[in-house]
Amino acid sequence: MKNVGMKADSYRTAVATGILHAPSHCIELLRNGNTEKGDALKTARIAGILGAKKTDELIPLCHPLPIYRADVDYELFEKHVEIIATVETIGPTGVEMEALTAVSLAGLTLYDMLKPHCEPEDLLLDGIQLQKKKGGKSHFTQVLKDSLSASVIVLSDTVAAGKKPDTAGQNVLEILQEANFSNIAYQVIADSPEQLLALIEQQKNHYPLILTVGGTGLGPKDLTVETIQPLLKREIPGLMEASRSFGQRRTPYAALSRGVAGYIANSLVMTLPGSRQGALESLTAVLPALVHLFDVQKNIPHQGGYL
């Protein structure tokens, strides 16, 4: 089963369709709700909705998801009925399989309720396919359209002294590279407000994105927030709210992070925790928002935003 624990929740929808071919007199039975077993369309609709809700029990490697909407609709033609299933959720993975399962079970229910009224060869269920989906990576992209430069500043006495390797900053570098950031400056400095201020002063008009790693906790030398916050000319509190919310669903310690984000001159500056997992979770939570922001600033058409 695929691990989706590090994927951010998003609003997701899927629409699937399928075709049941049947003789014209069977289509009339559907239209009138008058088969031997009762109203086939209504019964199949319930079966399809139940199928969407039970998909993780029917298909072995599907994740259980909260289903916020599951609908089954129909279009009746002379010799076939089109089945349309729509499923919605807010979760870390999509509902394509739920929509396809809804169509399949609705179609099989119609087949079962029509088979007393015709020969087996007169019924054919086919054309089951996904028509569209929204949400996740396909909608909220995590990759820049055009590459931008960035800077990563790691604050750690022990790393700067060579006593341990930098894993958090290196992980941030990898994520930025995958998101199409390039020419990424990388510095490791001690937990020094003076050194941090000097670097920010040098970089604030040269890098669209500056990420600090470390110094957001409550230790006596955790002064990154105190150093950065007075410099912010336009704060963006939602970025760190999203990061903390994402982190708190994975560890209660995320509530102790004091990170801030906003603009200093022409650079967006964001402070990440110094632990590898904390930095990973914080950046994962906000990466689609960052990509969206930079793409919009460059007037590039995008698929993000609210539905």
ABEGO torsion letter per residue (X at the ends): XBBAAABBBBBBBBBBBBBBBBBAAAAAAAAAGABAAEBAAAAAAAAAAAAAAAAAAABAABBBBBBABBBBBBBBBAABBBBBBBBBBBBABBAAAAAAAAAAAAAAAAAAAAAAABBAAABBBBGBBBABBBEEAAABBABBABBBBBBBBBBBAAAAAGABBBAAAAAAAAAAAAAGBBGBBBBBBBBBAAAAAAAAAAAAAABABBBBBEGABABAABAAAAAAAAABABBBAAAAAAAAAAAAAABAAAAABABBBEBBEABBBBBBBABAAAAAAAAAAAAAAAAAAAAAAAGBBBABEBX
